[in-house]
């Protein structure tokens, strides 16, 4: 009796353990998990032209001048006015032009080149401003860049390429990825005379699989070396390449 009482719990535990393993294996044998993907390419139809402008001295562009000789400060309004006129001439609506940033700067210099012990003098405060223009036409954006008077323009950037169809394409790709996952599962199961049943689980992959690019990434030039002939960026925006994946689990019939 003692032997029977001692062995009985262990026997029950062993049977219970085997039963659990068989249940887990059985669940795996009746489902199939696959990954489905879908790809698409879109042509960008939106671009942002960013123009950074800053006050400068007319004497900066004269030969053989030093900072101590700078006297005539060109204000932001004077720099911005011809740019706004150029944008209006090219049919850019005011609603497409955004003021995104404004900053200030100043510098100190000695009264003479080697003025040891002499008090330093502060140049007037310089204001800088950033304009962002959202456009639909890349070629027009390039034409504007080429036509801008670069005095007072510290940098120009063409970037932030987008497509107005991107949001709908995301939805379509996700649906297509799930459809491709089911087709993939069906093809695999047909080889062993089985069919897919109801869908059990769907795991959507990270949307970061969607990406786009353009080479060169931007056209940026300093005020000191910029010229109209250098303004045109080479090439044109590359297509937006999008890819989405889903992981799907189906019943096996």
Secondary structure, 3 states (H helix, E strand, C coil): CHHHHHHHHHHHHHHHHHHHHHHHHHHHHCEEEEEEEEEEEECCCEEEEEEEEECEEHHHHCCCCCHHHCCCEECHHHHHHHHHHHHHHCCCCHHHEEEEEEEEECCEEECCCCCCCCCEEECCCEEEEEEEEEECCHHHHHHHHHHCCCCCEEEEEEEEEECCCHHHHHHHHHHHHHHHHHHHHHHHHHCCCCCEEEEEEEEECCHHHCEECCCCCCCCCCCCCCCHHHCCCCCCCCCEEEEEEEEEEEEEC
